[in-house]
């Protein structure tokens, strides 16, 4: 099969940042199908990416959480320092926070994940007297799935235009690399949006890494690598048919030989 592997490193990008950039590729004649082979993406985004969106109100006081990554323990330390003399404690049994305060209410903005860290609903305002326990378990996994998107991919399988692959995040430590090897290259292949060409085409493609909110993931300047394969859709099935025909011929030959030896 006339396929080609394409190796992409965001370090050699033409424009953009490591999580959203353009890169040149050379697409062979008549290639109309693409599939992800492997990737290595740094888990370098922050649990709290900026202070503009990551704040809450305790009573009438606006409290902003400094950007960065946190464990439950370091988050408790930071928040207790910001809300003193109010306090916040964590129950390892229930996975919930309890806030003790005379502020009378706690409120969270919309379009932010800060509420998930506290175990409350987005955009909620809750009045309380003395203390309150979060209604939900706290969530310190800011992103559960990465969407690898290329602007030359024709697909809407995940409700996301141009999505090449949906990559779950499991057991990846902060500041390490999320590595993936695709064992279903054919099954997860997508069609290209560009028309077939009679000659090799040099293209500027855009590659984006998106979160569940369809926002570009800020990799904080750390580069990522992708490997994908392109081929002609009809060419693949011609190869498959040839292999099938060969297997049938081999089986027929074996049967004939067996009959001849009787």
Steps between C-alpha positions, in 0.01 A plus 500: 500500500631846408482661843714763670590574859507864611705598805391826665683684777347823624854631542527527121161672461457786257270707722313473829567343839573141599130412547368683191731546203552470126746260342595402146444147369551344160191306395556241225285479189143376555533457876157554654514315835684570825547327835691571820790260559645630826545813707690637796328794669632664818264525795627850559170686523396643836212389717435874545616662175430865588371714782257701283251210482598300808345688789206464734311717745486432871228738605580829327873428479646396164779246544734410212700177502859534369566310176679168514451133582365385834442186699221499755756572773670793324161639395377494861815680610459770234127557556525504879763770466265705281177470701631527856334520758260276307624144455463211257564131578491184289345164585690209348197284582247697295731685259331830591601836645341666802528878529452672834435872470280789613490629139151359448536386138735353242469567126677382185519652150387345175752395232749382760602169656573649841168369634610140429796540732263595782227249414230752403298567183621746237344845543344403834438719805439319828395667825600340827529572872826410674622220274419316178615172345532480123214309336735318261834325516788731410661452159871572457521357147456815293499326160377145441529482119716667239373548147769498231369710212637564150333749268536257208291230670136453398332366809240591761487175696546665839295805414828676428595611151832368367559258789758235413505318834347511849767420759397415860736610777566228756767472771721769351707689754529879476806617301545156341406392146178342381617243244270303272538230233195441280418130466198564278648711222259385228189504720563858618598643159330819378446654158683816394315818410733595217439377142730240350798639315674367190834584656654522848364800688679703769240612752491731800280317747374614841531261793310572821477325836160572657340419835137402567399866486655516150762743625865482396703324767786721620808277510701786649765498230581128515504336156306195385549243223252324272537226241222436252463302181327594174396276211248465220178341621449289185863391506458347845202295392679387187777366724246336730329333204834377368588349839158339521538353150845366592364336815217339304744377236730362773213314665383361164853383420522328838170318437608392152835373633323309775264333247794413273684324780214269581 
